Amino acid sequence: MKTVIVPIDFSDTSLNAAEYAARFLAGHYGVEIILYHCYDTELGEENSLENLGNLKNRLLEITPLNITLLAERTDEFLEELEKLARHREADLVIMGITGGRSSREQRFMGSNALKLAENKYIPVLIVPENSKYKGMKNVLLATDLKNVVGTTPSAPIKKILKEFNLNLHVINVNEEHYIELSEEARAERNKLDEMFSEYNPEFYFLRLFEIEDAINQFAEDKNIDLVINVHREHSLFSRLFKNSHTKKMAFQSHVPLLVVHE
């Protein structure tokens, strides 16, 4: 991992994400962290850079880091952020998400993080507003056990597992599970086991109807530090962020969510 972008709008949520990123990347001295802010007035650059500088100093008090400051004038935040990520060949974007005090704030903050996560070229780590980094040991990969070889991006997942020496837990939630897995599900499970064999993954199969509740409860029970989800059309990710139950996962969880793409 060489470049990580952390968007900053100076809200408590984005500042918390920046602190999370600093603690998460502590000791990874070769990683450049870009603190990125967009402003919309001609007088905004000087103030923006000053505020970013103050934030940089706060983060450096936590741990030595390689931090770059970047402020741009634009009304198209997501478009410019995506351009920056492509231009700098960023490995990861770390962005906060908030439940908000009002539905308007929730929609604004939530839509930016979730729209960015729908891009197809860069992993996005979504940090809930109340999430505090306390170390990272256990990672949960959510899967629908369908065509896992063709749809599971093993390279970026293995990069995270190796770089941070993580334990991998794999969960499948399906209301059709009974006492035993179907032959098809067992075959897909074995393919995943082989794919991540060097990390000795542990598998869990839950016969539940509410995917969001199941993942949240499992993450709490097993002390999961990060949930990894693969973004694909009509996938678990689509359900998590596009139906009426998504707030339980996206807005109320304390566990960060890493979105990667098939």
PENORSUL-V962863 format. One record per residue. RES is the residue in one letter. PSI is psi in whole degrees, 0 to 359 (* if undefined). OMEGA is omega in radians with two decimals (999 if undefined). D_CENTER is the distance of its C-alpha to the mean C-alpha in Angstrom with 2 decimals. Layout:
res->RES psi->PSI omega->OMEGA d_center->D_CENTER
res->RES psi->PSI omega->OMEGA d_center->D_CENTER
//
This chain:
res->M psi->126 omega->-3.07 d_center->15.03
res->K psi->324 omega->-3.05 d_center->17.01
res->T psi->129 omega->3.10 d_center->15.28
res->V psi->131 omega->3.12 d_center->12.21
res->I psi->133 omega->3.09 d_center->12.35
res->V psi->103 omega->3.10 d_center->11.79
res->P psi->138 omega->-3.09 d_center->13.29
res->I psi->126 omega->2.98 d_center->15.82
res->D psi->10 omega->3.11 d_center->18.11
res->F psi->13 omega->2.96 d_center->19.53
res->S psi->162 omega->3.11 d_center->18.57
res->D psi->325 omega->-3.11 d_center->17.93
res->T psi->314 omega->-3.12 d_center->14.34
res->S psi->326 omega->3.10 d_center->13.70
res->L psi->323 omega->3.08 d_center->15.92
res->N psi->320 omega->3.10 d_center->14.11
res->A psi->323 omega->3.12 d_center->10.80
res->A psi->318 omega->3.11 d_center->13.25
res->E psi->320 omega->3.09 d_center->14.82
res->Y psi->314 omega->-3.14 d_center->11.74
res->A psi->318 omega->-3.13 d_center->11.14
res->A psi->314 omega->-3.13 d_center->14.88
res->R psi->322 omega->3.14 d_center->15.12
res->F psi->322 omega->-3.06 d_center->12.29
res->L psi->7 omega->3.12 d_center->14.14
res->A psi->132 omega->-3.14 d_center->17.58
res->G psi->347 omega->3.11 d_center->20.07
res->H psi->75 omega->-2.95 d_center->18.40
res->Y psi->341 omega->3.13 d_center->21.12
res->G psi->357 omega->-3.11 d_center->20.85
res->V psi->128 omega->3.03 d_center->17.48
res->E psi->125 omega->3.07 d_center->18.03
res->I psi->120 omega->3.12 d_center->15.86
res->I psi->114 omega->3.01 d_center->16.66
res->L psi->116 omega->-2.94 d_center->16.82
res->Y psi->126 omega->-3.13 d_center->17.24
res->H psi->138 omega->3.04 d_center->19.24
res->C psi->136 omega->3.10 d_center->21.11
res->Y psi->165 omega->-3.02 d_center->24.48
res->D psi->15 omega->3.09 d_center->27.14
res->T psi->157 omega->-3.13 d_center->30.47
res->E psi->332 omega->-3.09 d_center->32.69
res->L psi->4 omega->-2.99 d_center->32.89
res->G psi->339 omega->-3.01 d_center->29.17
res->E psi->312 omega->-3.09 d_center->28.56
res->E psi->313 omega->3.13 d_center->30.55
res->N psi->322 omega->-3.13 d_center->29.11
res->S psi->313 omega->3.14 d_center->25.53
res->L psi->325 omega->3.09 d_center->26.08
res->E psi->316 omega->3.14 d_center->27.89
res->N psi->321 omega->3.07 d_center->25.12
res->L psi->322 omega->3.10 d_center->22.53
res->G psi->319 omega->3.10 d_center->25.08
res->N psi->320 omega->3.10 d_center->25.38
res->L psi->317 omega->3.10 d_center->21.65
res->K psi->315 omega->3.14 d_center->21.84
res->N psi->322 omega->3.10 d_center->24.76
res->R psi->319 omega->-3.12 d_center->23.03
res->L psi->325 omega->3.13 d_center->20.18
res->L psi->339 omega->3.04 d_center->22.91
res->E psi->338 omega->3.11 d_center->24.60
res->I psi->312 omega->-3.08 d_center->21.76
res->T psi->152 omega->3.05 d_center->21.79
res->P psi->131 omega->-3.10 d_center->23.05
res->L psi->156 omega->3.03 d_center->20.58
res->N psi->97 omega->-3.00 d_center->21.09
res->I psi->131 omega->3.05 d_center->20.18
res->T psi->141 omega->3.13 d_center->21.17
res->L psi->136 omega->3.13 d_center->21.75
res->L psi->122 omega->3.08 d_center->21.71
res->A psi->134 omega->-3.12 d_center->22.96
res->E psi->146 omega->3.07 d_center->23.99
res->R psi->118 omega->-3.14 d_center->26.11
res->T psi->154 omega->3.01 d_center->24.78
res->D psi->357 omega->-3.08 d_center->24.42
res->E psi->75 omega->-3.04 d_center->21.84
res->F psi->306 omega->-3.07 d_center->18.66
res->L psi->320 omega->3.14 d_center->16.24
res->E psi->315 omega->-3.12 d_center->18.91
res->E psi->324 omega->3.10 d_center->19.50
res->L psi->318 omega->3.11 d_center->15.89
res->E psi->319 omega->3.09 d_center->15.66
res->K psi->316 omega->-3.14 d_center->19.06
res->L psi->316 omega->-3.12 d_center->18.12
res->A psi->319 omega->3.12 d_center->15.20
res->R psi->316 omega->-3.09 d_center->17.76
res->H psi->320 omega->-3.10 d_center->20.59
res->R psi->1 omega->-3.11 d_center->19.05
res->E psi->51 omega->-3.09 d_center->17.45
res->A psi->143 omega->3.11 d_center->14.19
res->D psi->338 omega->-3.01 d_center->12.11
res->L psi->145 omega->2.92 d_center->8.77
res->V psi->131 omega->3.09 d_center->8.01
res->I psi->120 omega->-2.99 d_center->6.76
res->M psi->139 omega->-3.14 d_center->7.72
res->G psi->160 omega->3.04 d_center->9.17
res->I psi->145 omega->-3.07 d_center->10.21
res->T psi->148 omega->3.00 d_center->13.62
res->G psi->332 omega->3.05 d_center->16.00
res->G psi->158 omega->3.09 d_center->18.69
res->R psi->349 omega->3.13 d_center->22.39
res->S psi->162 omega->3.13 d_center->23.31
res->S psi->327 omega->3.13 d_center->22.30
res->R psi->314 omega->3.12 d_center->22.54
res->E psi->321 omega->-3.14 d_center->20.09
res->Q psi->315 omega->-3.14 d_center->17.67
res->R psi->318 omega->-3.08 d_center->18.12
res->F psi->306 omega->-3.10 d_center->17.86
res->M psi->318 omega->-3.10 d_center->14.73
res->G psi->318 omega->-3.07 d_center->12.98
res->S psi->322 omega->3.13 d_center->14.26
res->N psi->312 omega->-3.13 d_center->13.13
res->A psi->317 omega->-3.06 d_center->9.39
res->L psi->324 omega->3.08 d_center->9.86
res->K psi->320 omega->3.11 d_center->12.43
res->L psi->321 omega->-3.13 d_center->10.52
res->A psi->343 omega->3.14 d_center->7.97
res->E psi->354 omega->3.10 d_center->11.37
res->N psi->163 omega->-3.02 d_center->12.57
res->K psi->17 omega->-3.03 d_center->13.72
res->Y psi->354 omega->-3.11 d_center->13.72
res->I psi->135 omega->3.06 d_center->10.60
res->P psi->145 omega->3.14 d_center->7.12
res->V psi->126 omega->3.08 d_center->4.58
res->L psi->112 omega->-3.11 d_center->2.14
res->I psi->121 omega->-3.07 d_center->3.74
res->V psi->113 omega->3.08 d_center->6.57
res->P psi->154 omega->-3.01 d_center->9.52
res->E psi->333 omega->-3.11 d_center->12.80
res->N psi->10 omega->-3.11 d_center->14.42
res->S psi->128 omega->3.09 d_center->11.97
res->K psi->134 omega->-3.11 d_center->13.84
res->Y psi->122 omega->3.14 d_center->13.23
res->K psi->32 omega->-3.05 d_center->16.05
res->G psi->163 omega->3.14 d_center->15.48
res->M psi->123 omega->-3.10 d_center->13.44
res->K psi->314 omega->-3.04 d_center->15.51
res->N psi->127 omega->-3.12 d_center->14.47
res->V psi->138 omega->-3.13 d_center->11.65
res->L psi->124 omega->3.06 d_center->11.89
res->L psi->119 omega->3.10 d_center->11.87
res->A psi->134 omega->-3.11 d_center->12.91
res->T psi->149 omega->3.05 d_center->15.66
res->D psi->3 omega->3.10 d_center->18.49
res->L psi->44 omega->3.09 d_center->20.83
res->K psi->119 omega->3.12 d_center->22.00
res->N psi->54 omega->-3.01 d_center->22.74
res->V psi->328 omega->-3.14 d_center->20.20
res->V psi->319 omega->-3.10 d_center->21.74
res->G psi->343 omega->-3.01 d_center->21.43
res->T psi->355 omega->3.14 d_center->17.99
res->T psi->112 omega->-3.13 d_center->15.94
res->P psi->86 omega->-3.01 d_center->14.71
res->S psi->327 omega->-3.06 d_center->15.85
res->A psi->305 omega->-3.14 d_center->15.96
res->P psi->329 omega->3.11 d_center->12.35
res->I psi->315 omega->3.13 d_center->11.74
res->K psi->326 omega->3.12 d_center->15.01
res->K psi->315 omega->3.12 d_center->14.29
res->I psi->314 omega->-3.11 d_center->11.57
res->L psi->316 omega->-3.10 d_center->13.99
res->K psi->315 omega->-3.04 d_center->16.92
res->E psi->328 omega->-3.09 d_center->15.91
res->F psi->9 omega->3.04 d_center->14.88
res->N psi->61 omega->-2.98 d_center->17.42
res->L psi->153 omega->3.02 d_center->15.42
res->N psi->134 omega->-3.07 d_center->16.94
res->L psi->125 omega->3.02 d_center->15.74
res->H psi->136 omega->-3.12 d_center->16.32
res->V psi->129 omega->-3.10 d_center->16.46
res->I psi->140 omega->3.00 d_center->17.05
res->N psi->125 omega->3.13 d_center->18.87
res->V psi->122 omega->-3.06 d_center->19.93
res->N psi->124 omega->-3.13 d_center->23.02
res->E psi->349 omega->-3.13 d_center->26.01
res->E psi->354 omega->3.10 d_center->28.29
res->H psi->137 omega->3.06 d_center->27.92
res->Y psi->220 omega->-3.08 d_center->31.24
res->I psi->320 omega->-3.14 d_center->32.79
res->E psi->156 omega->3.06 d_center->31.85
res->L psi->152 omega->3.02 d_center->29.37
res->S psi->163 omega->3.13 d_center->30.85
res->E psi->321 omega->3.13 d_center->32.00
res->E psi->315 omega->3.14 d_center->29.41
res->A psi->321 omega->3.13 d_center->26.48
res->R psi->320 omega->3.13 d_center->28.00
res->A psi->318 omega->3.13 d_center->28.26
res->E psi->323 omega->3.09 d_center->24.59
res->R psi->318 omega->-3.13 d_center->23.69
res->N psi->326 omega->3.10 d_center->26.02
res->K psi->318 omega->3.09 d_center->24.46
res->L psi->320 omega->3.12 d_center->21.01
res->D psi->318 omega->3.11 d_center->22.90
res->E psi->320 omega->-3.12 d_center->24.63
res->M psi->321 omega->-3.09 d_center->21.60
res->F psi->31 omega->-3.02 d_center->19.99
res->S psi->326 omega->-3.10 d_center->23.40
res->E psi->349 omega->-3.14 d_center->23.13
res->Y psi->5 omega->3.09 d_center->20.41
res->N psi->60 omega->-3.08 d_center->22.54
res->P psi->146 omega->3.03 d_center->20.03
res->E psi->137 omega->-3.05 d_center->21.03
res->F psi->144 omega->3.12 d_center->21.16
res->Y psi->137 omega->-3.11 d_center->21.37
res->F psi->116 omega->-3.06 d_center->22.78
res->L psi->131 omega->3.08 d_center->23.05
res->R psi->84 omega->-3.12 d_center->25.53
res->L psi->163 omega->-3.09 d_center->24.09
res->F psi->329 omega->-3.09 d_center->23.91
res->E psi->100 omega->-3.09 d_center->21.05
res->I psi->316 omega->-3.06 d_center->17.80
res->E psi->314 omega->3.12 d_center->15.74
res->D psi->318 omega->-3.10 d_center->18.28
res->A psi->315 omega->-3.11 d_center->18.45
res->I psi->317 omega->3.13 d_center->14.81
res->N psi->315 omega->-3.12 d_center->14.83
res->Q psi->318 omega->3.12 d_center->18.21
res->F psi->316 omega->-3.14 d_center->17.53
res->A psi->321 omega->3.13 d_center->14.60
res->E psi->316 omega->-3.09 d_center->17.12
res->D psi->325 omega->-3.05 d_center->20.03
res->K psi->10 omega->3.14 d_center->18.63
res->N psi->48 omega->3.12 d_center->16.93
res->I psi->133 omega->-3.12 d_center->13.50
res->D psi->342 omega->-3.09 d_center->11.26
res->L psi->134 omega->3.04 d_center->7.96
res->V psi->128 omega->3.09 d_center->7.63
res->I psi->130 omega->3.11 d_center->7.20
res->N psi->143 omega->3.13 d_center->8.37
res->V psi->123 omega->-3.13 d_center->10.56
res->H psi->116 omega->3.05 d_center->11.21
res->R psi->159 omega->-3.10 d_center->14.99
res->E psi->134 omega->3.13 d_center->17.79
res->H psi->32 omega->-3.10 d_center->18.94
res->S psi->184 omega->3.06 d_center->16.28
res->L psi->322 omega->3.12 d_center->14.60
res->F psi->317 omega->3.14 d_center->11.72
res->S psi->317 omega->3.12 d_center->14.65
res->R psi->319 omega->-3.07 d_center->16.09
res->L psi->325 omega->-3.00 d_center->13.17
res->F psi->2 omega->-3.07 d_center->13.02
res->K psi->357 omega->3.07 d_center->16.61
res->N psi->180 omega->-2.97 d_center->19.01
res->S psi->350 omega->-3.10 d_center->20.55
res->H psi->5 omega->-3.00 d_center->18.77
res->T psi->334 omega->-3.08 d_center->15.18
res->K psi->330 omega->-3.13 d_center->15.47
res->K psi->328 omega->-3.13 d_center->15.71
res->M psi->309 omega->-3.00 d_center->12.15
res->A psi->321 omega->-2.99 d_center->10.36
res->F psi->340 omega->-3.03 d_center->12.85
res->Q psi->346 omega->-3.14 d_center->14.50
res->S psi->151 omega->3.03 d_center->12.29
res->H psi->358 omega->-3.06 d_center->12.04
res->V psi->125 omega->3.10 d_center->9.40
res->P psi->153 omega->-3.10 d_center->5.76
res->L psi->121 omega->3.08 d_center->3.73
res->L psi->119 omega->-3.13 d_center->2.64
res->V psi->120 omega->3.06 d_center->5.02
res->V psi->172 omega->-3.00 d_center->8.12
res->H psi->143 omega->-3.12 d_center->11.57
res->E psi->* omega->999 d_center->14.96
//
